[in-house]
Amino acid sequence: MQRRTGLTTASSDSVVGVHRQSRNVLFNVPTPKNEDRAHAFRFIRDQEDLRQHYLKRAKEVLPAVLGPMPAQLFLDEFLPTSSGAGTLSGLNPFRRILRTGSQSMLSGDGVNALNGRGLFAPVCPGFVFDDAAVVPEDQSEVRKSYLYCYSEESLQRMKDSGHARDAHLGFAEFFIEVRDAGQDIFIDPPRGAACSSHNFLAGLDGFSIDSERTQEEAQEILGRHVARVAETCSRQYRTHYFSIMLNGPLARLIRWDRAGAIVTEAFDVHEDPHLLYQFTQRYAYGPDEMRGLDTTIGPAQSDDEALFLTSITAHVKRQLGVEGEVAESAVLEHYKPGKVAAVTVNSGDDGAQTTRLLISRPVLANSTLFSKATRGYWCVDSAGHVVFLKDMWRHTKCFRVEGDVIEALHRAGVRNIPDVVQHGHVPRFPSNQQDSRLDDHTEYSTLTDLQDTLSDKFLDADWVCSDQRKLRPHIHYRLVLGTVGYPLKRFTGTKELLHATFDAFEAMVGAHEAGWLHRDISAGNILLVREGSTGVRRGYLIDWEMARGVDTNQLDQLGTFQFKGHRLLGEDRVTHTLADDMESMLWVVLYCSLLWLPVHELHPGARWNTIGEMFEARRVSPTGRVVGGHGKIANMRTRRFTNNVEFDNTQLQTWLTTVMDYHAPLETAGPELRGKWDGPRHLLEFWRGFLERESPALPENERYVGFFVAPPSMDSSFSV
């Protein structure tokens, strides 16, 4: 085939062959139901909300951004060359495109030139650049700042199917943010200067980059970029992601994973055209694993979707006790038509034992970029059994492997905890895909055999500026549980709420007797499960990933903010105790009762005021910690907030009053309440006896139907 001017590369036929051979991956994957609109713009009411959202995104990632890495080193470390990648000779397509300014990259002629429609061959063979992404109308100016790169088939699929706004991020392989010269938000050290004393993030950490742009403007630029990366990773099965910032002729390459981001030094595409070109070429010719795609998840077979739908439907009907349209609607929480995938779970000491599971729509997904990125699925095995898959990037140095903890608890006879089916870390390369196409990427294929983060491994590199960066290593882990149900927030009434939380309390106490503290008691970590033919749903205490031995004296502030004990919400780190977990269980019952059970307000707005002051009020301390607890402490002393609400059900009111008195007796209380919180015995005896006496009379279906919506002044997280 005749090569076009300026590029030396393999033929386009070989490009397409290599590219398409590797396409056993999925794009635009389902997100939790009612979250198909972009996570990046959720709960946004106006432009100021959007700006604050971007500022928050930037501040979340700042401590984990490393740079400036030499650009050639970046390419060699993360995109090792292959025999198919081209070399630049003669004319420079990027110089030609950018000769009239960076915005020319976004013009029709610029996009055509990148895609090889004209004088030059495609800069990224097998992939297509496109700027025609659909975005909200009030952000049309934002669209013009981004150029997205798609595989040829993904772009066609996206256009043919008419996907909703921002779904283009579910298909984008990488993107280029294009800005005018002078808008670089990072500052490289002077040549020859010591990196250790230089602040690469000066314009973001608290100093103006220049007299025309403030720190917040720089943070907003970063936050806008981060929001798109985070949204992309929530819509694809990713181990890492690449993006590019182009400010005038100056470019920076960025690699993102769950530990942090690595940013290159700025390079001039006029003076160093080969760097940007080598990025696009190496990306095009590299294997999917190198591009950041998780190839342990792939398309399901033709008959898999029917098996998945049949099995999930039967389990939904059994768990909820519903039929007809109600059941069909409930199934869609776990299933998106045409979007069933097959995931491989490895287990055993050497990871050699594998199980193939079918998944579709997750029931939960964390869209925070630098995080465990937990996704939870109802899934189906080859025999049609419904199991639960927890897919996460766990901290390698902070916690025990969750499956090991649960298995230890089972050996100790702890009740009301989930059954472990299988668990293990995720291999970097599936055994059935370790073929000859990796031969040209020896450096990459000899990395660790498991999917783990790489950003943290460069924390001590000599090119890293500032010693204030904080990156925690993560490793990809999957846990399969045989216990599958619905979260506590789906309880039907007071009876189920108090029985399920008592079951979880028994699990918490049993674990403590076996030498473990859960350390994250929350409404999201209690599961309702109907077993066998009985109509009663049982409570299970799940999510043991933060558990530690009771003898551990490590100071921390772990837990879900709304349910943390008051001691854990202060400025200082403290040793987590059983009393803190007991307090969290009290807050779980009170929180759920306030949200979903009938209550009489003695003052207008008392319900929301109680929720806001006791469970949501927070601030950021000078040390950067999110602190709170003042509402809980005030209520412990005087019942300042709970005295303003009375539950319609008198048994529930009695339970809450008694347990609050056990936890924090008022000054007027008698001596009989002293020591009731010293260990779990008193609360366990009261709770068990209460249910034995009152259970027959407890309401079963008085839960409010529908959703509460918080007043505009409240944080959006109140919407449930």
Beta strands, then each sheet from edge to edge (+ up, - down):
strand 1: 7-8
strand 2: 65-69
strand 3: 87-88
strand 4: 127-130
strand 5: 146-151
strand 6: 174-179
strand 7: 241-247
strand 8: 250-256
strand 9: 261-264
strand 10: 267-268
strand 11: 297-299
strand 12: 341-347
strand 13: 353-359
strand 14: 364-365
strand 15: 375-380
strand 16: 386-395
strand 17: 420-425
strand 18: 474-481
strand 19: 486-487
strand 20: 516-517
strand 21: 526-530
strand 22: 537-541
strand 23: 548-549
strand 24: 555-556
strand 25: 574-575
strand 26: 599-601
strand 27: 618-620
strand 28: 626-628
strand 29: 645-647
sheet 1: 1+ 3-
sheet 2: 2+ 9+ 8- 7+ 6+ 5- 4+
sheet 3: 2+ 9+ 8- 10+
sheet 4: 11+ 12- 13+
sheet 5: 14+ 15- 16+ 18- 17+
sheet 6: 19+ 21- 22+
sheet 7: 20+ 23-
sheet 8: 24+ 25-
sheet 9: 26+ 29-
sheet 10: 27+ 28-
end
